[in-house]
Amino acid sequence: MRHVARPVRALLVGVLLATLVLGVLPAHRAAAANQSWCPPQTGFCAQNAFLDFWRAVDQSTGGYALDILGYPISPTYRQPDGRIVQFYERAIFEWHPENPAQYQVELSRLGADAVDGSPQLQQLAAQPPVSCGALVETCTLATQTNHTLRGDFLQYWLGNGGLPVFGYPLTEQFSLRAASGQTYTAQYFERNRFEFHPENANPRYRVLLGRLGAEVLAANLATVKTWPVVATPNYGGAPAPTPASDQALVNAAYALIQGVPAMRYITDNLAARQVQWTFAPLPDGVAGMYSSRTNSITYAPMLRAMDPHDLAAVTGHEGQHAYDIATYGPPQTTNDCFTLEYRGFMAEATLWKAWYGPNGKPNPVNDFEQSENAILADFVHNGGAGVRQFIAQAYAQECGAAQAAPTPAADAIPTTAASLPAAVRAAFPDAAVQLAAGPPLTAAALGQPLPAWPLR
């Protein structure tokens, strides 16, 4: 998002549609040199950065990397274009040294490649979605690709990584005749193919992922074998160690949020989803950013010298974004984006009120604290009208970009008062009602010209 020249929290929302960037190097250590895992099932080895990636997936999915990625089934090769790759049963690992260290391993878009390369699959992809009908609990339409997720496939998608791991559906469910002669219900997603296997007694294995990595390797084996075998790279340098003072400050901020029991869902979600954090320069006037792409919060360095309550307020705002996106998905429309921001402001103001009372912090010592007092006052005395106007003005450019999709999407972030955490509704009942009953949070709906709402 562009910078907003006021001490507000910006939101980075990105849906990663080109490649999966999942292999994050743990923040507390660098990759060990010359590490290797050579499963006897295939006789090939996962090493160095590729092995770190595999293990990171295994850890983040509770031990199911074998289901998602499979075993290594080839040496590490250098393609003619210079890219280093290795084939796994259900994926192809790619080495991207141009990326930051923790994102130098990516997965190929094998599902999309399969659809692009098959006229039959392209026909399936072009077909309209099958109506969900009354199946509101077990079926949902992905407006981005105009196809549905339903039944067992929807449950598997939700329970094993969702959008970052599998991408959007590219077809509806269809009958697939496998090489074995058996016919399965299948569906293509951007990064793999789901297959339904009701013959498996264990519910865990009734939905399996296609062996797309193995299929691509088998179809191109003669060519692949002409590529030179190379050593698997290591990550390009260790991440900087986290200063003890930074860790202590963030710990204090988390403790302040946890001290408001009704708001603990924010830190609980950050911990459960392993949201990372760092201090790094941000655009002028921006105190923090949450990125769903990297699953991380970036804090402005200025917060190091400020009261931990200030950092905790930023965490409350960005943590509400992380909670909402994990619960409802990234914003798909301009109104979605504005609503997401409004919910973030409500969360931070709820914390500010819990710490300092309805009048805010006495004797604020910096612009940020003065802004927090002004935000709180607007929610308490004005039903959040000033905040809504400010969001429509300050976030017009980045939230307007949410309408860039050729097919208009439906709102995903709820505006109902009931969808707000109970603590937020209780703190600002008028603002919650305004969110639910008011017009969309767009500049057009709020009228022009929008007043400049001073946050300083």
GUDRENBA-192128 format. One record per residue (C-alpha): residue number from 1; x, y, z. Coordinates in Angstrom, 3 decimals. Each point is the difference from the previous one (the first is absolute). Example, Ala and Ser with C-alpha at 12.3 -4.5 7.8 and 13.67 -1.06 7.14 Angstrom:
pos / x / y / z
1 / 12.300 / -4.500 / 7.800;
2 / 1.370 / 3.440 / -0.660;
***
This chain:
pos / x / y / z
1 / 0.000 / 0.000 / 0.000;
2 / 1.090 / 3.564 / -0.555;
3 / 1.146 / 1.938 / 2.989;
4 / -2.497 / 2.072 / 1.923;
5 / 1.620 / 3.110 / 1.409;
6 / -1.594 / -0.445 / 3.398;
7 / 0.815 / -2.397 / 2.839;
8 / -2.398 / -2.695 / -1.144;
9 / 0.531 / -3.688 / -0.663;
10 / 0.048 / -1.039 / -3.632;
11 / -1.049 / -3.449 / -1.172;
12 / 1.811 / -2.076 / -2.592;
13 / -2.416 / -2.494 / -1.506;
14 / 1.337 / -2.218 / -2.781;
15 / -1.312 / -3.218 / -1.469;
16 / 2.960 / -1.925 / -1.332;
17 / -1.162 / -1.351 / -3.356;
18 / 3.297 / -0.540 / -1.810;
19 / 1.908 / -2.339 / 2.290;
20 / -0.339 / -1.256 / 3.539;
21 / 2.421 / 1.679 / 2.361;
22 / -0.288 / -2.245 / 3.018;
23 / 3.542 / -0.956 / 0.957;
24 / 0.819 / 2.556 / 2.622;
25 / 3.300 / -0.415 / 1.727;
26 / -0.645 / -0.007 / 3.759;
27 / 0.819 / 3.440 / 1.325;
28 / 2.231 / -1.228 / 2.803;
29 / 2.515 / -1.987 / -2.032;
30 / 1.691 / -0.358 / -3.362;
31 / -0.119 / -3.107 / -2.178;
32 / 2.546 / -2.587 / 1.037;
33 / 2.651 / -0.665 / -2.622;
34 / 0.126 / -3.338 / -1.839;
35 / -3.036 / -1.448 / 1.723;
36 / -1.576 / -2.899 / -1.852;
37 / -2.974 / -2.386 / 0.134;
38 / 0.012 / -2.945 / -2.383;
39 / -3.188 / -2.070 / 0.417;
40 / 0.520 / -3.589 / -1.170;
41 / -3.398 / 0.023 / -1.696;
42 / 1.427 / 1.943 / -2.963;
43 / 3.763 / 0.059 / 0.483;
44 / 0.243 / 3.757 / -0.577;
45 / 0.966 / 2.612 / 2.560;
46 / -1.551 / 3.225 / 1.219;
47 / 2.798 / 2.302 / 1.077;
48 / 0.820 / 3.426 / 1.338;
49 / -2.627 / 2.672 / -0.820;
50 / -2.380 / -2.476 / -1.656;
51 / 0.073 / -2.192 / 3.088;
52 / -0.548 / 3.023 / 2.237;
53 / -3.033 / 0.870 / -2.117;
54 / -1.379 / -3.554 / 0.223;
55 / 0.432 / -0.022 / 3.769;
56 / -1.618 / 3.444 / 0.351;
57 / -3.064 / -1.284 / -1.853;
58 / -0.039 / -3.110 / 2.166;
59 / 0.123 / 2.065 / 3.170;
60 / -2.641 / 2.511 / -1.096;
61 / -2.471 / -2.722 / -1.065;
62 / 0.411 / -2.248 / 3.027;
63 / 2.071 / -2.685 / -1.709;
64 / -1.656 / -0.278 / -3.419;
65 / 2.729 / 1.208 / -2.369;
66 / 0.123 / -3.485 / -1.496;
67 / -3.669 / 0.351 / -0.999;
68 / 0.518 / 3.478 / -1.437;
69 / 3.473 / -0.246 / -1.555;
70 / 0.944 / -3.678 / -0.074;
71 / 3.473 / -1.509 / -0.138;
72 / 2.834 / 1.400 / -2.144;
73 / 0.047 / -1.925 / -3.301;
74 / 2.935 / 1.552 / -1.842;
75 / 3.389 / 1.586 / 0.563;
76 / 0.210 / 3.769 / 0.055;
77 / 0.354 / 1.327 / -3.556;
78 / 0.882 / 3.250 / -1.710;
79 / -2.481 / 0.787 / -2.763;
80 / 1.145 / 1.528 / -3.304;
81 / -1.259 / 3.396 / 1.228;
82 / 2.332 / -0.301 / 2.999;
83 / -2.644 / -0.712 / 2.629;
84 / 0.754 / -2.740 / 2.522;
85 / -2.876 / -2.443 / 0.548;
86 / -0.771 / -3.346 / 1.621;
87 / -2.956 / -2.281 / -0.616;
88 / -2.121 / -1.381 / 2.830;
89 / -2.993 / -2.295 / -0.336;
90 / -2.545 / 2.806 / 0.287;
91 / 2.055 / 3.137 / -0.627;
92 / 2.997 / 1.530 / -1.701;
93 / 2.308 / 2.054 / 2.182;
94 / 1.538 / 3.092 / -1.603;
95 / 3.013 / 1.979 / 1.210;
96 / -0.368 / 3.791 / -0.205;
97 / 3.208 / 1.676 / 1.220;
98 / -1.409 / 3.385 / -0.963;
99 / -2.477 / -0.217 / 2.903;
100 / 0.654 / 0.728 / 3.669;
101 / 1.548 / -2.976 / 1.775;
102 / -3.173 / -1.324 / 1.568;
103 / -1.839 / -0.035 / -3.364;
104 / 2.665 / -1.442 / -2.262;
105 / -1.843 / -3.328 / -0.360;
106 / -3.278 / 0.062 / -1.933;
107 / -2.374 / -2.628 / -1.373;
108 / -1.058 / -0.158 / -3.641;
109 / -3.652 / 0.589 / -1.001;
110 / -0.442 / -3.557 / -1.180;
111 / -3.791 / 0.006 / 0.030;
112 / -0.199 / 3.140 / -2.121;
113 / 2.691 / -1.343 / -2.342;
114 / -1.983 / -3.228 / -0.436;
115 / -3.173 / 1.908 / -0.867;
116 / 1.827 / 2.340 / -2.377;
117 / 1.524 / -2.963 / -1.834;
118 / -3.170 / -2.045 / -0.507;
119 / -2.878 / 0.971 / -2.318;
120 / -2.287 / -2.337 / 1.947;
121 / 0.867 / 1.643 / 3.312;
122 / -0.341 / 3.437 / -1.551;
123 / -3.545 / -0.966 / -0.987;
124 / -0.691 / -1.052 / 3.570;
125 / 1.461 / 3.257 / 1.285;
126 / -2.252 / 1.981 / -2.343;
127 / -3.190 / -1.653 / 1.209;
128 / -2.219 / 2.011 / 2.369;
129 / -0.054 / -0.871 / 3.681;
130 / -2.425 / -2.570 / 1.344;
131 / -2.481 / 1.757 / 2.254;
132 / 0.465 / -0.515 / 3.711;
133 / -3.769 / 0.081 / 0.410;
134 / -0.947 / -0.559 / 3.617;
135 / 3.435 / -1.366 / 0.948;
136 / 0.991 / 3.201 / 1.752;
137 / 2.034 / -1.794 / 2.662;
138 / 1.966 / -2.299 / -2.314;
139 / 0.379 / 1.991 / -3.217;
140 / 1.469 / 3.361 / -0.925;
141 / 0.705 / 1.826 / -3.251;
142 / 3.512 / 1.331 / -0.683;
143 / -0.939 / 3.101 / -1.969;
144 / 3.634 / 0.511 / -1.050;
145 / -0.171 / -3.036 / -2.311;
146 / -3.796 / -0.525 / -0.112;
147 / 0.182 / -3.554 / 1.335;
148 / -1.227 / -1.589 / 3.214;
149 / 1.528 / -1.884 / 2.900;
150 / -2.358 / -2.510 / 1.575;
151 / -0.334 / -3.022 / 2.235;
152 / 3.113 / -1.993 / 0.866;
153 / 2.172 / 2.121 / -2.282;
154 / -1.054 / 3.173 / 1.803;
155 / 0.752 / -1.561 / 3.381;
156 / 3.412 / -1.205 / -1.173;
157 / 0.775 / 3.402 / -1.511;
158 / -0.930 / 1.781 / 3.226;
159 / 1.778 / -2.465 / 2.272;
160 / 3.325 / -0.289 / -1.814;
161 / 1.124 / 3.473 / -0.895;
162 / -2.740 / 1.490 / -2.173;
163 / 0.853 / 2.743 / -2.452;
164 / 3.755 / 0.346 / 0.688;
165 / 0.576 / -3.740 / -0.471;
166 / -2.390 / -0.983 / -2.793;
167 / -1.188 / 3.194 / -1.662;
168 / -3.469 / 0.512 / -1.434;
169 / -1.997 / -2.728 / -1.782;
170 / 0.488 / 0.038 / -3.777;
171 / -2.759 / -2.489 / -0.885;
172 / -3.111 / -1.492 / 1.527;
173 / 0.141 / -3.578 / 1.255;
174 / 0.094 / -2.505 / -2.840;
175 / 0.554 / -3.723 / -0.637;
176 / 3.648 / -0.883 / -0.611;
177 / 1.013 / -3.371 / -1.431;
178 / 3.386 / -0.828 / 1.489;
179 / 2.730 / -2.018 / -1.707;
180 / -0.992 / -2.934 / 2.230;
181 / -3.409 / -0.032 / -1.685;
182 / -1.816 / 1.245 / 3.096;
183 / -2.206 / 3.067 / -0.191;
184 / 0.168 / 2.647 / 2.718;
185 / -1.685 / 3.296 / 0.706;
186 / 2.683 / 2.632 / -0.515;
187 / 0.429 / 3.763 / -0.111;
188 / 2.901 / 2.193 / -1.107;
189 / 1.343 / 2.816 / 2.112;
190 / 2.781 / 2.407 / -0.868;
191 / 2.679 / -2.106 / 1.645;
192 / -1.327 / -3.547 / -0.051;
193 / -2.843 / -2.395 / -0.740;
194 / -2.341 / -1.336 / 2.665;
195 / -1.188 / -3.606 / -0.311;
196 / -2.762 / -1.654 / 2.037;
197 / 0.769 / -3.579 / 1.105;
198 / -3.001 / -1.363 / 1.931;
199 / 1.625 / -3.448 / 0.052;
200 / 2.470 / 1.222 / 2.642;
201 / -1.334 / -0.845 / 3.465;
202 / 2.052 / 2.734 / 1.698;
203 / -1.872 / 3.318 / -0.466;
204 / 3.344 / 1.759 / -0.225;
205 / 0.732 / -1.686 / -3.317;
206 / -3.371 / 0.205 / -1.708;
207 / 1.238 / 3.177 / -1.659;
208 / 3.422 / -0.361 / -1.586;
209 / 2.083 / 2.398 / -2.044;
210 / 1.011 / -0.902 / -3.512;
211 / 3.588 / -1.074 / -0.630;
212 / 0.490 / 2.905 / -2.386;
213 / 3.717 / 0.276 / 0.586;
214 / 0.428 / -3.661 / -0.937;
215 / -2.276 / 0.429 / -3.029;
216 / 1.989 / 2.972 / -1.317;
217 / 3.285 / -1.819 / 0.552;
218 / -1.223 / -3.143 / -1.789;
219 / -1.265 / 2.011 / -2.970;
220 / 3.304 / 1.864 / -0.374;
221 / 2.484 / -2.560 / 1.310;
222 / 2.196 / -0.172 / -3.104;
223 / 0.396 / 3.772 / -0.056;
224 / 0.479 / 0.342 / 3.742;
225 / 2.803 / -2.560 / -0.021;
226 / 2.006 / 2.234 / -2.321;
227 / 0.083 / 2.727 / 2.634;
228 / 3.140 / 0.195 / 2.158;
229 / -0.299 / -1.278 / 3.566;
230 / 1.058 / 2.663 / 2.510;
231 / 0.258 / 0.368 / 3.761;
232 / -3.112 / 1.204 / 1.778;
233 / 0.645 / 3.583 / 1.140;
234 / -0.208 / 1.270 / 3.532;
235 / -1.941 / 3.081 / 0.966;
236 / 1.797 / 3.168 / -0.964;
237 / 1.174 / 1.054 / 3.393;
238 / -1.300 / -0.284 / 3.511;
239 / -2.734 / 2.343 / 1.151;
240 / 1.105 / 2.659 / 2.410;
241 / -0.382 / -1.111 / 3.587;
242 / -2.901 / 1.523 / 1.871;
243 / 1.309 / 2.511 / 2.555;
244 / -0.947 / -0.953 / 3.540;
245 / -1.416 / 3.494 / 0.523;
246 / -2.361 / -0.417 / -2.978;
247 / -1.182 / -3.353 / 1.264;
248 / -0.575 / 1.436 / 3.470;
249 / -1.992 / 2.919 / -1.440;
250 / -2.221 / -2.258 / -2.106;
251 / -0.464 / -2.339 / 2.964;
252 / -1.141 / 2.968 / 2.068;
253 / -2.436 / 1.084 / -2.735;
254 / -1.466 / -3.491 / -0.225;
255 / -0.358 / -0.097 / 3.782;
256 / -1.905 / 3.292 / -0.039;
257 / -2.486 / -1.406 / -2.511;
258 / -0.330 / -3.227 / 1.975;
259 / -0.707 / 2.129 / 3.064;
260 / -3.323 / 0.888 / -1.655;
261 / -1.487 / -3.521 / 0.083;
262 / -2.695 / 0.632 / -2.607;
263 / 2.687 / 1.084 / -2.496;
264 / 2.255 / -3.016 / 0.431;
265 / -1.352 / -1.435 / -3.245;
266 / 2.401 / 2.363 / -1.790;
267 / 3.184 / -1.361 / 1.557;
268 / -1.391 / -3.543 / 0.019;
269 / -0.515 / 0.215 / -3.760;
270 / 3.458 / 1.502 / -0.581;
271 / 1.575 / -2.841 / 1.956;
272 / -2.122 / -2.762 / -1.524;
273 / 0.733 / 1.145 / -3.547;
274 / 3.661 / 0.690 / 0.769;
275 / -0.177 / 3.588 / -1.219;
276 / 3.552 / 1.340 / -0.053;
277 / 1.059 / 3.551 / 0.832;
278 / 2.914 / 2.296 / -0.670;
279 / 1.046 / 3.628 / 0.400;
280 / 0.844 / 1.615 / -3.331;
281 / -0.304 / 3.411 / -1.687;
282 / -3.510 / 0.761 / -1.221;
283 / -1.423 / 2.864 / -2.079;
284 / -0.065 / 3.303 / 1.811;
285 / -2.821 / 0.133 / 2.536;
286 / -0.788 / -3.719 / -0.057;
287 / 0.430 / -1.792 / 3.319;
288 / -0.656 / -3.580 / -1.083;
289 / -1.003 / -2.302 / -2.832;
290 / -1.465 / -3.491 / -0.128;
291 / 0.769 / -2.085 / -3.088;
292 / -2.083 / -3.101 / -0.646;
293 / 2.500 / -0.959 / -2.714;
294 / 2.857 / -0.363 / 2.469;
295 / -2.181 / -0.614 / 3.068;
296 / 1.835 / 2.724 / 1.858;
297 / -0.348 / 3.349 / 1.742;
298 / 2.594 / 2.703 / -0.617;
299 / 0.384 / 2.651 / 2.699;
300 / 1.480 / 3.454 / -0.563;
301 / 3.333 / 0.384 / 1.871;
302 / -1.352 / 3.096 / 1.779;
303 / -2.122 / -2.304 / 2.158;
304 / 3.131 / -1.296 / 1.712;
305 / 0.333 / 3.274 / 1.892;
306 / -3.675 / 0.289 / 0.924;
307 / -2.298 / -1.305 / 2.711;
308 / -0.756 / -3.749 / -0.472;
309 / -3.696 / 0.942 / -0.016;
310 / 0.648 / 1.752 / -3.336;
311 / 1.497 / -3.138 / -1.511;
312 / -2.858 / -2.040 / 1.467;
313 / -2.549 / 2.304 / -1.667;
314 / 1.711 / -0.548 / -3.364;
315 / -0.004 / -3.738 / 0.685;
316 / -3.711 / 0.162 / 0.788;
317 / -0.750 / 1.677 / -3.332;
318 / 2.222 / -2.241 / -2.121;
319 / -0.951 / -3.063 / 2.047;
320 / -3.674 / 0.681 / -0.748;
321 / 0.907 / 0.013 / -3.704;
322 / 1.778 / -3.345 / 0.412;
323 / -3.024 / -1.412 / 1.827;
324 / -2.513 / 1.258 / -2.564;
325 / 1.981 / -1.197 / -3.017;
326 / 0.537 / -3.407 / 1.587;
327 / -3.728 / -0.215 / 0.754;
328 / -1.576 / 1.556 / -3.091;
329 / 2.751 / 0.156 / -2.634;
330 / 1.703 / 3.046 / -1.532;
331 / -2.176 / 2.964 / -0.990;
332 / -1.348 / -0.342 / -3.525;
333 / -1.782 / 3.335 / -0.441;
334 / 0.556 / 3.619 / 0.884;
335 / -2.646 / -0.215 / 2.710;
336 / 1.670 / -3.159 / 1.327;
337 / 3.304 / 1.854 / 0.304;
338 / -1.547 / 2.999 / 1.747;
339 / -1.968 / -2.267 / 2.335;
340 / 3.166 / -1.908 / 0.886;
341 / 1.701 / 3.273 / 0.940;
342 / -2.979 / 1.178 / 2.039;
343 / 0.023 / -3.232 / 1.994;
344 / 3.727 / 0.500 / 0.619;
345 / -0.546 / 3.506 / 1.346;
346 / -2.817 / -1.273 / 2.226;
347 / 2.283 / -2.679 / 1.475;
348 / 2.822 / 2.393 / 0.847;
349 / -2.442 / 2.535 / 1.459;
350 / -1.569 / -2.753 / 2.131;
351 / 3.414 / -0.726 / 1.486;
352 / 0.783 / 3.696 / 0.484;
353 / -3.286 / 0.449 / 1.864;
354 / 0.663 / -3.068 / 2.172;
355 / 3.421 / 1.347 / 0.992;
356 / -0.804 / 3.687 / 0.462;
357 / -3.769 / 0.367 / 0.277;
358 / -2.448 / 1.800 / -2.323;
359 / 2.006 / 3.230 / 0.007;
360 / 3.198 / -1.600 / -1.211;
361 / 3.541 / 0.411 / 1.268;
362 / 0.604 / 3.031 / 2.218;
363 / 2.853 / 2.210 / -1.179;
364 / 0.881 / -1.832 / -3.264;
365 / 3.686 / 0.398 / -0.737;
366 / 0.104 / -0.456 / -3.788;
367 / -2.085 / 0.345 / -3.162;
368 / -0.905 / -3.669 / 0.033;
369 / -1.566 / 0.167 / 3.455;
370 / -1.850 / 3.201 / -0.903;
371 / -1.395 / -1.821 / -3.026;
372 / -1.091 / -2.945 / 2.127;
373 / -1.857 / 2.372 / 2.304;
374 / -1.685 / 1.630 / -3.020;
375 / -1.027 / -3.390 / -1.453;
376 / -1.416 / -1.079 / 3.354;
377 / -1.903 / 3.265 / 0.416;
378 / -1.554 / -0.388 / -3.439;
379 / -1.232 / -3.511 / 0.787;
380 / -1.311 / 1.029 / 3.427;
381 / -1.699 / 3.274 / -0.944;
382 / -0.557 / -0.166 / -3.769;
383 / -0.813 / -3.637 / -0.771;
384 / 3.225 / -0.338 / -1.988;
385 / -1.183 / 2.358 / -2.747;
386 / 3.305 / 1.836 / -0.113;
387 / 1.930 / -3.247 / -0.227;
388 / -2.170 / -1.168 / -2.888;
389 / 0.538 / 3.254 / -1.864;
390 / 3.715 / -0.130 / 0.662;
391 / 0.273 / -3.575 / -1.304;
392 / -1.900 / 0.835 / -3.189;
393 / 2.379 / 2.893 / -0.627;
394 / 3.345 / -1.351 / 1.170;
395 / -0.419 / -3.529 / -1.399;
396 / -1.704 / 0.893 / -3.271;
397 / 2.909 / -1.005 / -2.230;
398 / 0.866 / -3.355 / 1.544;
399 / -3.596 / -1.025 / 0.661;
400 / -1.036 / 1.060 / -3.480;
401 / 2.514 / -2.518 / -1.344;
402 / -2.136 / -2.775 / 1.467;
403 / -2.422 / 0.552 / -2.881;
404 / 2.654 / -0.812 / -2.619;
405 / -1.344 / -3.520 / -0.641;
406 / -1.861 / -0.284 / -3.329;
407 / -2.924 / -1.762 / 1.701;
408 / -1.465 / 2.022 / 2.886;
409 / 0.345 / -1.936 / 3.218;
410 / -2.442 / -0.210 / 2.860;
411 / 0.848 / 1.472 / 3.381;
412 / 1.725 / -2.458 / 2.319;
413 / 0.769 / 2.053 / 3.109;
414 / -3.260 / 0.196 / 2.002;
415 / -1.508 / 3.293 / 1.064;
416 / -2.526 / -1.463 / 2.437;
417 / 0.306 / 1.025 / 3.627;
418 / -0.251 / -3.662 / 0.997;
419 / 3.189 / -0.743 / -1.945;
420 / 2.009 / 2.336 / 2.216;
421 / 1.673 / -1.408 / 3.117;
422 / -2.198 / 0.480 / 3.037;
423 / 2.523 / 2.286 / 1.676;
424 / -0.006 / 2.353 / -2.980;
425 / -3.804 / 0.094 / -0.148;
426 / -0.164 / 0.694 / 3.723;
427 / 2.592 / 2.780 / -0.173;
428 / -1.630 / 1.862 / -2.895;
429 / -3.612 / -1.116 / -0.494;
430 / -0.889 / 3.050 / -2.108;
431 / 2.965 / -0.531 / -2.333;
432 / -0.879 / -3.688 / -0.364;
433 / -3.557 / 0.899 / -0.951;
434 / 1.273 / 2.566 / -2.489;
435 / 2.227 / -2.617 / -1.605;
436 / -2.931 / -2.374 / -0.347;
437 / -2.672 / 2.468 / -1.085;
438 / 1.955 / 2.758 / -1.681;
439 / 0.846 / 0.393 / -3.678;
440 / 3.090 / -1.592 / -1.537;
441 / 3.229 / 1.599 / 1.138;
442 / 0.770 / 1.529 / -3.382;
443 / 0.757 / 3.575 / -0.880;
444 / -3.080 / 0.139 / -2.228;
445 / -2.294 / -1.271 / 2.753;
446 / 1.410 / 2.393 / 2.598;
447 / -0.235 / 3.008 / -2.280;
448 / 2.478 / 2.414 / -1.524;
449 / 2.048 / 1.856 / 0.907;
450 / 1.093 / -2.035 / 2.960;
451 / 1.089 / 2.049 / 2.981;
452 / 3.596 / -0.339 / 1.099;
453 / -0.199 / -1.643 / 3.379;
454 / 3.050 / 1.053 / 2.081;
455 / 1.690 / -2.913 / 1.666;
456 / 2.882 / 1.987 / 1.389;
***
